[in-house]
Amino acid sequence: MSSKRLHLDRLPNLDPLRFLLASLVLFFHIPQLSRNQGLPYFLDAPVFNRGTEAVYMFFVLSGFLIIRLIYRYKQQDDFSIKKFYIRRILRIFPLYYLIIIFGFLFYWQILPALNIPFENNYNLGEGVLMTTFFFPNVFARLYHPGGILEVLWSIGIEEQFYVMIAPLLYIVKKHRILLILSILTIGYFILFHLNVLDTLRRFSFVYFLLFFGGIVAILEEKKRLEFLKISRVIPLFIVVATVLYFATDVFKFQDLWIRNLTTMLLFGLFIHTLAHNNFGKRLSHKFLNYLGQISYGIYMFHVIALNCVVFFMLKIEELKIFNDTITILLIYILTFAITILLAHLSYTYFETYFLKLKTKFR
């Protein structure tokens, strides 16, 4: 493999960010399920209500990394749609379909066998069809089929994005990619917020987040974001603003379009700051990096772990052993521990096999 090709594939280390975002999603779901099952929960701090926003940052990050990679290959006239899709399939499909299979078995077979009531208010064939062909966001919003299957909505959005972006960037001339993406992002952002197209909002087709991540990546490639690097104050301001976004309600605007515009711009700048405008300060630690590597599994398995923990804690609650505070702490600790264990086992003994195949299609 040539040194040029190695340079093309070298991406900023953002693994700790992936783990942080997956953790925020977990923080979001724990009190929700605890409340639904009558267990004690804590939901007062804004950070416990930022799960959707954490997924939105995942979207911006995906657009940033994927479009950056495609753009670099395009500049070398070396972009292969076939290899692009094979690599995406090997990374996403195995775990995605494993969770689909388990999810339907869980709600249609396992819960009834345990005499745990759960209403499946949809046709099984329709559910399988929508999730198999990457419309779990539509499936989740229409039927609320249970957390294990509902969490797949974001994977569906990313797969829909991959289906669109590769052919689009393949046919666009390399010197026009930034222009086309800019027009597409602005146009789609406007369409998304029109009242006549409320379907886009209902099913969370937030493609503008992924497109904008790509715009930021290309602007950096073209050296048009150097003004962000003239002072340490700028990245510090961006990081502080992002922390305030998740820890407070400062950016919780009433108008959806203002909130989404702020989210899109801030998340794009934050990811750029971590990747390029960090003045040599990178968040990197061996253990955190590994947790970032298995963050896909953390995201996919956390609802399964949470269901197990909640079922266990419901039995414990009957014995009246712990007070509410201890119960809440135990739910968080056990959920995190089991989630990380499942993600580790999946990554080590299942996903790694496909990842090794994936490296053959660079």
Disulfide bonds with the S-S distance in Angstrom:
none
